[in-house]
Amino acid sequence: MTRLQPDVAIIGGGLAGLTLAMQLRQRFDDIDVLVLERNTHPVPGAAHKVGESMVEIGAHYLADVVGLEDHLARDHVRKNGLRFHFGANGRELHHADEVGVSHLLAVPSYQVDRGVLENELGRRVADAGARFLDGTRVTRVSSDGGVHRLECRDASREFVVQPRWLVDAASRAGPLRRELDLARPVSHDVNAAWFRVDAAIDVDEWSGDADWKARPLDLPRRQSTNHLMGPGYWCWLIPLACGATSIGIVADGRMHPLEDYNTYDKAHAWLAQHEPTLAAAVDGQPRLDFRYLRHFSHDAGQLFSPDRWALTGEAGVFLDPFYSPGTDFIAIANTMLTELIARDRSGTLPARDNLLFEQIFRSFHRSSMALYQDQYPGFGDRHLMALKSTWDYSYYWGVLAFLFFSSAITRVGLAAEQRARLGDVVKAHQALQARFRARAAEARSHPGTGVFIDQYRIPVLKRLNAGLECPGDDHATDQQLLDNIDELERLASVIGRRLDDPSATADQWERERLGDLPEWLQG
């Protein structure tokens, strides 16, 4: 029987596995990487996998780390930010309250056709010198004390793989995660259903109001990830470059049971009740697929092992599709794993490095899970969500994305001052999310009045987003991180005060950082 002994074997040739293979081959021109993918390439384009919307960490990873900037610009959609609509209640969309940007912020993000992206990655992985075996099933996995063995089968043969490093990137199938009993439950009880239609559904056509159509937007609303918001749920509309539109329903299971929308006919009836304009827009459109996922959030007991195995992508953790963090966590896990493999190859990989990276990843994970846990009841509350999104974006760009863009997440040894201040801002973040959860529990919702909260006119958001573009040396990075944290701690206090009293008088600092936000909140 054929026996393969690569440096790294990756189970799963989807987004997580293929980008890791690219990253490793770009870092080391002599590394032997083997990718084992069950599906045969090329895979279908639009009707393939969910996960089309990407935000700044994931977009930067794909464009600049993995080297796909040309492909993203040519074959996918530059995203006009996240856009939220509240309280249309079946009326034309100009009646809804809208939160989003009027112009593009500095750092790009994208809407992607996952099949198109993964086919391109498959070609580039092979061109980069990795071995990409599609149409291959891994029938058995074992890992004990750093000795790994995979039994595999393709259309013509059976063979064994014995790698030095073993990576499970096989999404929710997670064969290594199952073998090592690493799955851990998550109490975040939210479900999703989604489908694609072979038509360009355009929310800009959902109103004939002249003032609404004349609203100064730099790009069409359709190029945003549009969110239709209501108590306990949100619906997405994502445009794909092929002309199709991805549509999803994501809802708290306590308020909207999955059984109410787990078939296309049920989903259409659910939309007719909660978002009738969207239901009408999909009527008669050719449907490409329909899928649903129950209790999609999950965790794993360990991601990086001193025994040279790891989990990445959905084989490891998945939080929630709101704010589109999936590719972000692929980027973080793959970058940490690439660094661990680099240290192993240089003979300088102490066990504490695995533990340190695990701790950093877990900190990112906890901070991000706080954005979603028990927050869904408040998703119809425009006042809450205007404040929450302002804080959530600021914290994401000022801390999480900044650490990734500056490569600080793989620096073993931020200065003690930075570590202490990071701990302080994490506490402020968790405390503010607790206040958001308390407000969300009230499940407030009101008919929209046509208010437009233009996030482009919120100076703190523009500054923190633009600050991702040009991180300096370690000293400059450390100082900018401290400056970001100082601003975030003061912003947390202001956001908390606005949550209690939107009509409070704004001081000069607040007006400089939040622009017209206090006036919008009073609308």
N, C-alpha and C positions, 0 to 999 in steps of 0.2 A: 504494500500500500504506500502511495506517495506520502512523504512527510515534509512539511514546510516549517521552517524555523525563522520567521521574520523577527526583526527587532520589536515591531509593534503590530499586533493584530487588532483590527477594529471590527466589531460585530455591528453591522448596520451601515448602509451606504446612503443614508438620508442626509439632511442638512448638517447635523452634528458630526456624523462620522466623516463625511467628505471634506468639510472645512477643517477638521482636525488633521486629516491626511495632508491637505494642502499646506497647512501651517507647519507641520513637521518637515515636509519635503523642502519648504522654503528656508527653514531654519538649519537643516542639515542635509547637505547634498549626497551624503553616503548612507542615510538611514533607509532601512528596508521596511516599508510600510505595506501591509496587506489589508485591504478592505473587503469584507464579505457581505454581500447584499443579496437578500432573498429575491427581490423583484428583478425582472429583466429590463435593462435599459435599451432604448429610451422609454421613460415612463410617460403617462399622459400629461398634458399641460395643465390647464386650469382645474379639471376635475380629478385632483390627485390628493392633496393634503391641505388641511387648514393651517393657518399661520402665515397669512399673506402680508400683514401689517408689521413694519419694523420701525423702531425708534432709534435714538441716536447711538447707543452703545452697539447694538446689533448692526446698524448701518455702517458705522465706522469700522467695525470688525470685518464685515464683508468687503467693503470698498478698499480700505487702506491696509488692513492686516493680511487678509487673504488675497487681495489684489484683484477684486472684481469690479472696480469702479467703472471701467469701460462697459462691462456687461450690464450693470445696473442702469447706467445712463442710457444705454441703447435699447434694452429689451424690457424695461420695467417702468414704473410710474413714480416720478418724484412726488413725494407726498406733501400736501399742503396742511400738515399738522393734524392733530386730533380735533374734531369738532363735535360739540354736544348740543342737542336740541331738546328743550323741555316744554311740556305743556301745550303741544299742538291740539291734542284732544279731538282729532279728526278734522280739524280746520286746516285751511291752507297754511303752509309752513311759515309764512311771515308773521303769523300770530304767536309762534313759539318763541321762547327766549333762547338765544344762541350764544354759546361760548366757543371761541376759536380765534384764529389769527386772521388779520386782514392782509398780511404780507408774509412772505417766507422769512423765518428766522435764519441765523447764520449757518447752522450745521444741518446738513441734509438728512432726510430719512426717506423711506421708499415703501411702495406697495409692490409686492412681487407675485408673479405666477410661480408657485412652488415647483411644479413639474418642470417648467422651463429652467428655473434656477438649478435644480438638482441634475438635470441633464447636462447643463453647461459645466457644473462642478465635476460630474463624472468624466467628461472629456478632459478637463484640465488636470484632474488628479492623475489620469493615465499619462498625459503629456508631461507631467512633472516627475514621472518616474516611479510612482507608487503602483502596486499591483491591485487592480480593481476587478474583483471576481463577482459579477452580477449573476443572477439566476442560481445562486448558491445558498443552500440551507445549512445552518449549523444545527446538527441533530443532537449533540451532547456537549456540555460544557463542564469542565472541572477546574478548580483552582485551589491549591493547597500549599501553603508555605512558600509562595512565589513560583511554584511549578504549575503551569497552565497547559491545558490540553483541550483542543476543540476537534470534534469529529464532524466532518462536513461532507456534503453530497451535492453535486451538480448534475446536469443532464446526462453526463457520460462516465462519471467516476465517483469513487469515495476517496477521501484523503484526510489526513490528520495535520493539524496545525499546533505547533508548540512554540509560542512566542516568548520573548523576554518580558514584554509588557502586553497586558490584555485590557482592552477598553470596550465596555458595553455602551454602544451608541444606538441600540436597536429599539429606541422609542419605548412605548409602553409594554412591548413584549418582554424587554429586559431579561434575557436568558441568564446572564451572570447575576443580576439582582435576585432572580428567583432561586438560582442555585445556592447563593450565599444567604438567602432569607433576609434580604436587606429592606424590603418594602415596609414603610411606616405609614400609618393612617394620618390624615389631616382632617380637622374638624370643620373646615370651610366647606359647607354643603351647598355647592353651586353646580348647575348642570348647563349643558349647551346643546343646541341643534343648529345645523347650518346646511346651506345648499348654495349652488351656483346656478345662475340663469345666463343663457347665452344672449345677453342684451346689456346695453349700457344704461343702467338705471341712474337718472340724474336728478338729485334733489333740487337743483336749480330750476327744474321744471315744475316743482310742487307748489308754486305760487305765481300768480300773475300780478302781484302788487308792485307798482312801479318803484316806490321808495325802497322796498326790500331788494328788488333786482338792481337798483342803483347803488346799493351799499358798497363802499369802496373795498372790494376784495381783489387782491393781486392775481389770484388764480381761482379757477372755478371751485365751488364747494365739492364737486364730485371727486376731485383729486385729494380731498381729505379722507381720513377714516371717519365717516359720519356715524355718530352714536345717537340713537333715539332713546331718550331716557325716561324711565318711569319707576315708581316705587317697587323695589325688588327686582328690577330687570334693566337690561339695555339691549338694543338691537344694533348690529353693525351693518354698514354698507361699505364695501371695499371695491374700488375699481381695479380691474386687471388689464394689462397692456393688450391682451388678445381681444378686448372688447366685452368680455364677460363681467359679471358683477357677483361678488361673494356676499351672501346675506346670512347673518347669524342671530340667534336668540340666545341670550345668556341670562340665567335667572336663579335667584335664591330659591332652593327647593322647598323652603318653609312657606313661601308666599306664592310660588308658581310651580307646582309639581311638574316634573319632567313628563309625566304621563299625559299632560295637557298639550304637549307639542312634539311628541317623539315619533310622529310620522309626518309626511309632507302635508297631508290633508288636515291633520290636527294643527300643525304649525301655521298653515294658512288661516284656519279658523281663529287661532290664538291672535295672529296679527290683525285679523279683521276686527277683533274686539279691542286690542290694546294699541295698535298702530295701523289704523285702517288705510291711511294713504299708502303705506308700504305694501299692504295686502293688495290694494288695487293696482299698484305699479307692477307687481309680479304676475298678475292675471294674464294668462295667454302667452307668457314668455317661455321659450324652450328651456327645460330644466336639465342641468348636466349631472346632478347627483343630489343625494340627501344623506346626512349622517347625524348621529347624536352621540353624546358622551355623558354618562352619569358620574357625578361626583369626581370631576376631572382633576382636582388638586391632589397631589400625592408627594411623598417624601421618601428618602432612603436613609438608612441608619449610618451609612458611611459612603463617601464619594471617592476619596483618595487613600490608597493603602500603601504602607511600606513594603508590602509583598508585590508591588508593581502591577496592581490592577486599579481600574478607575471606572466610574460611571460618568456619562455626559449626556446632555440633552434630556429628553423625557425619560430616558432610562434611569436618570437620577431623580430630578425634582421637576414639578410643574406647579405654578402658582395659580394664575388666572389670566385670561386673555385681555382683560381691561388694562389699558395702558400698554399693551403689546410687549410684554417683557420676555417672551420665549426665546428669541434669538439673543437677547442680552445675556441670558444665563448660559446659553451655549458658548457665547464669546468668552465669558468669565471662566467657565470650567475648562474650555479648551486651552485658553492662555495659561492658566495655572498648570494644567497637565503638561503642556509643552515645556514649561519651565522645569517641572519635576523631572521629565525625561532628559532634559538638557543636563541637569545636575547629576543624574544617574550616569549619563554617558561620560561626564567628566570625573566621575568617581567621588563626587562631593554631595551626596544626598543623605543627610542624616534623617532619622525618622521624624524628628521634630519639624522638618520642613513640610512633610505631609500634614502633620497636625496643624501647623500654622495656616496653611492654605485652606484646610478644612474649616478652621475657625473663621477666617476672613470670608469665605464663601457663605458660611452659616449666618454671619452678621448681615451680609447683603440680603440673604434669603429672609431673615426675620424682619428686617426693615421693610422689605417689599411686601411680605405677607400682611403686615399691618395696614397696608393701603386698602386691602380687600376684606379682611376678616370682619364680618358683621357690619359692613358698610353698605350693602346692597339696599336695605330698606330706605336709605337716604338718597337714592339715585334719581328720584323725581323732584328733589329739593334744589332748585336753581341757586338760591342763596348759599346753601351749604356747599354745593359742588363748585361754585365760583371760587370760594375760599379754599376748599380742599384741593382743587386742581392747581391753584396758584402755589400753595405750599408743596404739593406733591411734585410738581415740575421743578420748583426751586431746590428742593432737597435732592431730587434725582440728578439735576445738572450740577449742583454745587458740591455734592459729595460723591454719590455712586458713580455717575458718568465721569466726573473729574478724576477720580482715582483710576478709572480704566483708561481714559484718554492719555493720562500722564504716565501710564505704566507703573503707578505706585502700588497697584495691588500685588505685584510680584516682587516688590522690594522687601527683603527680609530685614526690616529695621527702620520703619519710620521713626523719627525722633520721639522721645518720650513726651514732649509737649504736644506733638500732633496726635499721638495715640490717646492722650488724656482728653484733648479737645474733641476728638472724634467720639469718645465715649459720652461727652457732655451733649453733643448735638444729637446723638442717637437717642439719649434720654428725652431730649426736647421733642424729637420726632415722635417717639412712642407716646408721650404725654398728650401731644396734640391729636394724634390719631385716636386716642381714647376719648377725647372730647368730640371728635367727629362721629365716633361710634354712638356716643350718648345722644347726639342730635339726630343721627340716622335712625335710631330706634323709634323716633316719633313718626317716621314715614310721612313727612309732610309732602304735599304736592298741590300746586295751584295752577290754574290755567295761565298759559303764557301771555305776556303783554307786548311781545315784540322787542324786548330789550336785547341789545347786542353788546356782549362783554368782549371787547377786542383785546386779546392777550398780547398782541403786538405792541399795544400802548401801555403795557405794564413794564416799567424800566427794569425791575429786578430780573424778570424773565429774560429780557433781551440780553442783559449783561452776563448772566450766568450761562446762557446758551452760547454766546459768542466767546466766553472764556474757555470753552472746550477746544477751540481751534488751534491755539498756540501755546501749549504748556512749555515751560522753559526747562532749565536744568533742575536738579534735585532741590537746590536751595530755593529757586523761584517757585517751584511747585509747592514746597512746604509752606512758603509764605502765602501763596495764593489760597491754599487750602485753609489756613488759619483765617484769612480775610473772609473767605466764603462762610466759614463756621460762625464767625462773629456776626455777619449779616443775617444768617439763618436764625440764630438764637433771638435776635431782636425781632426778626420777621415773625417768628413763632408767637411772640407776645402780642404783636399787632393783630395777627390772624385770630388769635384767641379772643381779643377784645372785640373785633369786628363780628365774630360769631355771636357774641352776647348782645352787642349793640351796634347795628349797622349805621345808625345815625350819629354816632359819636364824632366829635370834631377831630379832624386829622391834623397831626403836627407836621412840621416841615419834612422830617425824615420819612414819614409815611407817604406824604405826597410825592416825594422824590422817588420812592421805591415802588409805589403802587399806582401812581398816576391817577386816573379817574376812577379807580376801582371803588372807593367809598361811595361816589355818586351812583355808580351802577348798582351797588348793593341796595341803595335806597329806592331804586326804580320798581 
